[in-house]
Amino acid sequence: MDEPRAELTADADERATPPAFDELTPVDEVVRGERTRDDFLDAVLDADDPMTVGEVADAAGHGTDAAREYLEWFERMGIVTRVTDSPATYRRNPSYLRWRRVQTLRERYTDEELVDLLGTERERAETYAGEFDADSPDEVAIADRASDDGRSVEDVWADVSAWRTSRRRTDLLERALKAEGEGSAGRRRAV
Amino acid sequence: MTGGADPDDPTDPTAGEGAPADFDRLDTIAERLDGDDRFESVDSRPEFAPDRVTCSYDLGFYPEPVRSARLEVAWFQNGDFSLHYHEDHDASTFDHRWDRHPSDHNARDHVHPGPDAPTPGEDTVHPTDWRDVLASVLHEIQRRQRAFWTG
């Protein structure tokens, strides 16, 4: 990245008291989190394909004993599912992550708020459907569409990604509202 | 949208091109960066399933002519990302972008260097691990921040 232009740099007065860059937490530590648990969570959340205990240990940068313990714990919590027994392999459990997000929605918002959010999200998705003249982003071939419309691939990619994001959010909101009838009494009331 | 494609499963064979925002990764990024002394605030909007995370740098790391500085983080379920660093100055701005996504002007991995992050950018190779990508970006920003004081 370019260095700042000379006229933007600190003047003599400011330089007398520069910021304490050396006291900051090193960036590698910031992005990795503070605990062993964060290392294992990062490893299993990336496990789209089944991973052995040894592979999870390597990915997390810790030993296999710790990996086995964390995997058993994550399995009990539903974060991972065991795919095979011998050798034991695990993969992340996307339905748990979705369930947790739906629960968060139900705890945080009233039904009225969820309905409003859903309306906004559906409108957004419909706008994209109209712009692309398609029922689903799966129908859009990004490079072809860009060349047909005289737009950049990057622009079309950004819109398709936003459309997919909007549909995913719509799905979460629909699940949160549908879960209403499935009995978990006394959670929420209108504000 | 129930009963068909699973929007949470990145290995879903029915998924076409592009991918939705990776809400779980964005949450993790917001959690890790929030509270670090580099940032005055770390915001996810909308909070329940963010499209991106906006990290506003503490202005104590910049001299007077810099009025605000932020890093916007967008990450997608197929591993694509776009990280945008932006500074506002008294009379100008500075932008720099690190990208991994389809493009007709560059390779999948590329950067749009400052001052105005022009298109096309420069082809590059970003690390495989998302944490290494983020660390290297934060590191580059810090190098620029230091240069304000030593220049």
HADDOCK unambig.tbl for C-alpha pairs under 7 A between the chains (distance, minus, plus):
assign (segid A and resid 1 and name CA) (segid B and resid 113 and name CA) 6.37 0.50 0.50
assign (segid A and resid 1 and name CA) (segid B and resid 114 and name CA) 6.98 0.50 0.50
assign (segid A and resid 1 and name CA) (segid B and resid 140 and name CA) 6.50 0.50 0.50
assign (segid A and resid 2 and name CA) (segid B and resid 114 and name CA) 6.36 0.50 0.50
assign (segid A and resid 3 and name CA) (segid B and resid 144 and name CA) 5.49 0.50 0.50
assign (segid A and resid 3 and name CA) (segid B and resid 147 and name CA) 6.27 0.50 0.50
assign (segid A and resid 4 and name CA) (segid B and resid 144 and name CA) 6.73 0.50 0.50
assign (segid A and resid 4 and name CA) (segid B and resid 147 and name CA) 6.77 0.50 0.50
assign (segid A and resid 4 and name CA) (segid B and resid 148 and name CA) 6.23 0.50 0.50
assign (segid A and resid 6 and name CA) (segid B and resid 151 and name CA) 6.89 0.50 0.50
assign (segid A and resid 8 and name CA) (segid B and resid 65 and name CA) 5.72 0.50 0.50
assign (segid A and resid 9 and name CA) (segid B and resid 63 and name CA) 6.41 0.50 0.50
assign (segid A and resid 9 and name CA) (segid B and resid 148 and name CA) 4.42 0.50 0.50
assign (segid A and resid 9 and name CA) (segid B and resid 149 and name CA) 6.22 0.50 0.50
assign (segid A and resid 9 and name CA) (segid B and resid 151 and name CA) 6.44 0.50 0.50
assign (segid A and resid 10 and name CA) (segid B and resid 63 and name CA) 5.01 0.50 0.50
assign (segid A and resid 10 and name CA) (segid B and resid 148 and name CA) 5.85 0.50 0.50
assign (segid A and resid 10 and name CA) (segid B and resid 149 and name CA) 5.42 0.50 0.50
assign (segid A and resid 14 and name CA) (segid B and resid 63 and name CA) 6.86 0.50 0.50
assign (segid A and resid 15 and name CA) (segid B and resid 149 and name CA) 6.14 0.50 0.50
assign (segid A and resid 18 and name CA) (segid B and resid 149 and name CA) 6.62 0.50 0.50
assign (segid A and resid 19 and name CA) (segid B and resid 60 and name CA) 6.56 0.50 0.50
assign (segid A and resid 19 and name CA) (segid B and resid 61 and name CA) 5.57 0.50 0.50
assign (segid A and resid 24 and name CA) (segid B and resid 37 and name CA) 6.68 0.50 0.50
assign (segid A and resid 27 and name CA) (segid B and resid 135 and name CA) 5.44 0.50 0.50
assign (segid A and resid 27 and name CA) (segid B and resid 138 and name CA) 6.55 0.50 0.50
assign (segid A and resid 27 and name CA) (segid B and resid 139 and name CA) 6.61 0.50 0.50
assign (segid A and resid 28 and name CA) (segid B and resid 135 and name CA) 5.53 0.50 0.50
assign (segid A and resid 30 and name CA) (segid B and resid 32 and name CA) 6.16 0.50 0.50
assign (segid A and resid 30 and name CA) (segid B and resid 33 and name CA) 6.56 0.50 0.50
assign (segid A and resid 31 and name CA) (segid B and resid 32 and name CA) 5.88 0.50 0.50
assign (segid A and resid 31 and name CA) (segid B and resid 131 and name CA) 5.80 0.50 0.50
assign (segid A and resid 31 and name CA) (segid B and resid 134 and name CA) 6.99 0.50 0.50
assign (segid A and resid 31 and name CA) (segid B and resid 135 and name CA) 6.35 0.50 0.50
assign (segid A and resid 32 and name CA) (segid B and resid 131 and name CA) 6.72 0.50 0.50
assign (segid A and resid 33 and name CA) (segid B and resid 32 and name CA) 5.83 0.50 0.50
assign (segid A and resid 94 and name CA) (segid B and resid 8 and name CA) 5.81 0.50 0.50
assign (segid A and resid 94 and name CA) (segid B and resid 9 and name CA) 6.19 0.50 0.50
assign (segid A and resid 105 and name CA) (segid B and resid 48 and name CA) 6.71 0.50 0.50
assign (segid A and resid 138 and name CA) (segid B and resid 15 and name CA) 6.19 0.50 0.50
assign (segid A and resid 138 and name CA) (segid B and resid 16 and name CA) 4.55 0.50 0.50
assign (segid A and resid 138 and name CA) (segid B and resid 17 and name CA) 6.77 0.50 0.50
assign (segid A and resid 141 and name CA) (segid B and resid 17 and name CA) 6.67 0.50 0.50
assign (segid A and resid 142 and name CA) (segid B and resid 17 and name CA) 6.85 0.50 0.50
assign (segid A and resid 152 and name CA) (segid B and resid 104 and name CA) 6.67 0.50 0.50
assign (segid A and resid 153 and name CA) (segid B and resid 102 and name CA) 6.66 0.50 0.50
assign (segid A and resid 153 and name CA) (segid B and resid 103 and name CA) 5.05 0.50 0.50
assign (segid A and resid 153 and name CA) (segid B and resid 104 and name CA) 5.52 0.50 0.50
assign (segid A and resid 154 and name CA) (segid B and resid 102 and name CA) 6.34 0.50 0.50
assign (segid A and resid 154 and name CA) (segid B and resid 103 and name CA) 5.02 0.50 0.50
assign (segid A and resid 157 and name CA) (segid B and resid 18 and name CA) 6.36 0.50 0.50
assign (segid A and resid 157 and name CA) (segid B and resid 102 and name CA) 6.99 0.50 0.50
assign (segid A and resid 160 and name CA) (segid B and resid 18 and name CA) 6.33 0.50 0.50
assign (segid A and resid 161 and name CA) (segid B and resid 18 and name CA) 5.48 0.50 0.50
assign (segid A and resid 161 and name CA) (segid B and resid 19 and name CA) 5.29 0.50 0.50
assign (segid A and resid 161 and name CA) (segid B and resid 20 and name CA) 5.21 0.50 0.50
assign (segid A and resid 162 and name CA) (segid B and resid 20 and name CA) 6.68 0.50 0.50
assign (segid A and resid 164 and name CA) (segid B and resid 19 and name CA) 6.26 0.50 0.50
assign (segid A and resid 164 and name CA) (segid B and resid 20 and name CA) 4.68 0.50 0.50
assign (segid A and resid 165 and name CA) (segid B and resid 20 and name CA) 4.15 0.50 0.50
assign (segid A and resid 165 and name CA) (segid B and resid 21 and name CA) 5.45 0.50 0.50
assign (segid A and resid 168 and name CA) (segid B and resid 7 and name CA) 5.95 0.50 0.50
assign (segid A and resid 169 and name CA) (segid B and resid 49 and name CA) 6.90 0.50 0.50
assign (segid A and resid 171 and name CA) (segid B and resid 1 and name CA) 6.09 0.50 0.50
